[in-house]
Amino acid sequence: MTAIARFGITQFIRWLLLVSVAMAGTTLRAGPPEQDSKSVPVLQKEGSAAPDDVEFRIGIPGWISGLSGDFGVRGVVADTDISFGDLLNTLDMMAAGSIYARYHRWEFSADGLYLKVSDSAPLRGILFGNARVSLKDAFSEQFLGYRLINCNNAVLSVFAGARYNYESGDFRLLSARRLVSGRSVSGSVDWVDPVVGASGRIHLWKPLSFWTKADLGGFGAASDLTWQVQGGLELRINSWLYSNVGWRYLKNDYDSDGFTNKTELNGPYIETGFSF
């Protein structure tokens, strides 16, 4: 009797195992075979797999930046205040560009901006009340980065590099009542700041992602301290065309040999480019 019971229990366990395996197989194969075989790998790839090993971008940014703060040449310092809404009225010339390249987790990025504006601005001191000022402000930054997180849905990178800065000013001095004939001050200076920072991107929905970037620089090497933050949304129009819309802020703090650049560049940021 005991032997029969044991035999029956053994057969029952085997039967349960066979039914479980059959049901599991049925669950895995539920739906059309073609649909499951395609959908499961796509979800796995999108969620955890790394992107392509090589990526290259060329962007055409448009930074509608206001300019405010102290800007000085040869000891003459003007208090500039041009909002991004007034930029078109004072803008003489603007040029910008960006490139990005990645191989596996290593990244290289570079971008730059050239801005020339003309406006009237009050001066420090008691001799002159204000001046007609023509300002040229430019920078070019290059970074080498490494991705700590590198997948289709999220990216986190750290980077280090340098920012080259150029400042030029032409001050046509005015007294409190009239133009001082023939009196002007002009000059230019350039310097390089070390910079470190981090950037990231999170995929939100279909072609839409959120991106952000922040950095610190200067550290007394040239500027006392500079910092920059930017962020916004990226729209993937197709596999090779993208567009970024957001905001960008850059704070300068340079004062040396009679030249001063303690200005803020602040305003909406738009970039359209090609991705390969």
C-alpha positions in Angstrom: 0.0 0.0 0.0 2.8 2.3 0.9 4.6 1.5 -2.4 1.5 2.2 -4.4 1.0 5.5 -2.6 4.5 6.5 -3.3 4.1 5.6 -6.9 0.9 7.6 -7.2 2.5 10.7 -5.5 5.6 10.5 -7.9 3.3 10.3 -10.9 1.3 13.2 -9.6 4.4 15.4 -9.2 5.6 14.5 -12.7 2.2 15.3 -14.1 2.2 18.8 -12.3 5.7 19.5 -13.7 4.6 18.6 -17.2 1.5 20.8 -17.0 3.5 23.7 -15.6 6.0 23.5 -18.4 3.2 23.2 -20.9 1.4 26.3 -19.5 4.7 28.3 -19.3 5.4 27.4 -22.9 1.9 28.5 -23.9 2.3 31.8 -22.0 5.6 32.6 -23.7 4.1 31.8 -27.1 0.9 33.7 -26.6 -0.1 35.8 -29.6 1.2 35.6 -33.1 4.8 34.2 -33.2 6.0 37.0 -35.5 4.7 39.7 -33.1 6.4 38.3 -30.0 9.7 37.5 -31.7 9.9 41.2 -32.7 8.5 43.0 -29.7 10.5 41.4 -27.0 14.0 42.1 -28.4 13.0 45.7 -29.1 11.9 46.3 -25.5 15.1 44.8 -24.2 17.3 46.9 -26.6 15.5 50.1 -25.8 15.6 49.6 -22.0 19.1 48.5 -21.4 21.3 48.1 -24.5 23.9 50.6 -25.3 23.5 52.9 -28.3 25.6 52.7 -31.5 29.4 52.7 -30.9 29.9 55.8 -33.0 28.0 59.1 -33.0 28.7 62.4 -34.7 26.7 65.7 -34.6 27.0 69.0 -36.3 24.8 71.7 -34.8 23.7 75.3 -35.7 22.8 76.9 -32.4 21.0 80.1 -31.9 21.5 81.6 -28.5 19.3 84.7 -28.1 21.4 85.9 -25.2 21.1 89.1 -23.2 24.3 90.7 -21.9 24.4 92.4 -18.5 27.1 93.3 -16.0 30.4 95.2 -15.9 32.5 95.3 -19.1 35.7 97.3 -19.0 38.7 98.2 -21.2 41.9 99.9 -20.0 40.3 100.9 -16.7 37.1 102.3 -18.2 34.2 100.2 -17.0 30.6 100.3 -18.4 27.5 98.9 -16.8 25.9 97.1 -19.7 22.3 95.9 -19.5 20.9 94.4 -22.8 18.1 91.9 -22.3 17.6 89.2 -24.8 14.4 91.0 -25.8 16.4 94.1 -26.8 19.2 92.1 -28.4 18.0 92.6 -32.0 18.0 96.4 -31.6 21.7 96.5 -30.5 23.1 93.4 -32.3 25.7 94.1 -35.0 26.8 90.5 -35.6 26.4 87.0 -34.1 27.9 83.7 -35.1 27.7 80.3 -33.4 28.4 76.6 -34.0 28.8 73.2 -32.3 30.2 69.7 -33.0 30.0 66.5 -31.0 31.7 63.1 -31.5 31.5 59.9 -29.5 33.3 56.6 -29.7 31.9 54.0 -27.3 31.8 55.9 -24.0 34.4 58.6 -24.9 33.1 62.0 -26.0 34.4 65.1 -27.6 32.4 68.3 -27.8 33.1 71.9 -28.9 31.0 75.0 -29.4 31.4 78.7 -29.6 29.7 82.1 -29.8 30.7 85.5 -31.2 28.6 88.5 -30.2 29.0 92.1 -31.3 26.7 94.7 -29.9 26.6 98.5 -29.8 24.7 100.6 -27.2 24.9 103.5 -24.8 26.0 102.6 -21.2 26.7 104.5 -18.0 30.3 104.6 -16.9 31.9 104.4 -13.4 33.5 107.5 -12.1 32.7 111.2 -12.0 34.5 112.5 -15.1 32.2 111.0 -17.7 28.6 110.2 -17.4 28.2 107.6 -20.1 29.6 106.3 -23.4 28.7 104.9 -26.8 30.0 101.4 -26.5 30.8 98.8 -29.1 31.5 95.4 -27.5 32.8 92.2 -28.9 32.4 89.1 -26.6 33.4 85.7 -27.8 34.2 82.2 -26.4 35.1 78.8 -27.7 35.0 75.7 -25.4 36.3 72.2 -26.0 35.7 69.2 -23.7 36.7 65.6 -23.4 34.1 63.5 -21.6 33.3 60.0 -20.5 29.8 58.4 -20.2 29.2 56.9 -16.8 25.7 55.8 -17.9 25.4 54.8 -21.5 22.1 53.4 -22.6 19.2 54.3 -24.9 17.0 55.7 -22.2 19.5 57.6 -20.1 22.9 59.1 -20.4 25.2 60.7 -17.8 28.6 62.1 -18.6 31.5 63.9 -16.9 33.9 66.1 -18.8 36.9 68.4 -18.5 38.4 70.9 -20.9 39.0 74.6 -21.5 37.1 77.7 -22.5 38.9 80.3 -24.6 37.5 83.9 -24.1 37.9 87.0 -26.1 36.9 90.5 -25.1 37.1 93.7 -27.2 35.7 97.1 -26.4 35.5 100.5 -28.1 34.3 103.3 -25.7 33.3 106.7 -27.3 33.3 108.8 -24.1 30.6 111.4 -23.4 30.5 114.1 -20.8 27.4 114.8 -18.8 26.2 117.2 -21.5 28.0 116.6 -24.8 30.3 114.3 -26.7 34.0 114.7 -25.9 35.5 115.2 -29.3 38.2 112.7 -30.2 38.2 111.0 -26.8 37.8 107.2 -27.0 39.2 104.2 -25.3 39.6 100.8 -27.0 41.4 97.5 -26.5 41.1 93.8 -26.4 42.3 90.8 -24.3 41.9 87.0 -24.4 42.4 84.3 -21.8 41.8 80.6 -21.2 39.9 79.0 -18.3 40.0 75.4 -17.2 36.5 73.9 -17.0 34.9 70.7 -15.5 31.3 69.7 -15.6 28.6 67.1 -16.2 25.8 66.5 -18.7 22.9 64.1 -19.0 19.9 63.1 -21.1 16.7 61.2 -20.2 14.3 59.8 -22.8 10.8 60.9 -22.0 8.5 59.7 -24.8 9.0 58.5 -28.3 11.1 61.2 -30.1 11.3 63.5 -27.0 14.1 63.7 -24.4 15.2 66.1 -21.6 18.8 67.2 -21.6 20.9 69.3 -19.2 24.5 70.4 -18.8 26.4 72.3 -16.1 30.1 73.3 -15.6 32.5 75.3 -13.4 35.6 77.0 -14.6 38.3 79.6 -13.9 39.4 78.6 -10.4 41.8 81.6 -10.3 43.8 80.4 -13.2 42.5 83.4 -15.3 38.9 84.1 -14.3 38.1 83.9 -10.6 35.1 81.6 -11.1 32.8 81.0 -14.1 29.8 78.8 -14.2 27.2 77.7 -16.8 23.9 75.9 -16.8 21.7 74.9 -19.7 18.9 72.5 -20.4 15.7 71.9 -22.3 14.0 69.4 -24.6 15.4 67.6 -27.6 13.1 66.5 -30.5 14.3 63.8 -32.8 12.7 64.8 -36.1 14.1 61.6 -37.8 17.1 59.4 -37.5 19.5 62.2 -38.8 17.8 65.5 -37.8 17.3 66.9 -34.3 16.3 70.1 -32.6 17.0 71.4 -29.1 15.0 74.1 -27.4 15.9 75.4 -23.9 17.6 78.0 -21.8 21.3 78.8 -21.3 23.1 80.9 -18.7 26.8 81.8 -18.5 28.4 83.8 -15.8 31.9 85.4 -16.3 34.2 86.8 -13.6 37.4 88.2 -15.1 39.4 91.3 -13.9 43.0 91.7 -14.9 45.3 94.5 -16.2 42.6 97.0 -16.6 40.2 94.6 -18.4 37.0 93.6 -16.8 34.4 91.0 -17.8 31.9 90.4 -15.0 29.0 89.8 -17.3 26.1 87.4 -17.6 24.9 85.8 -20.9 21.4 84.7 -20.4 18.5 83.7 -22.7 16.6 81.1 -24.7 18.7 78.6 -26.6 17.7 76.8 -29.9 19.8 74.4 -31.9 19.1 72.4 -35.0 21.6 69.9 -36.3 22.5 66.7 -38.1 23.3 63.4 -36.4 25.2 60.6 -38.0 
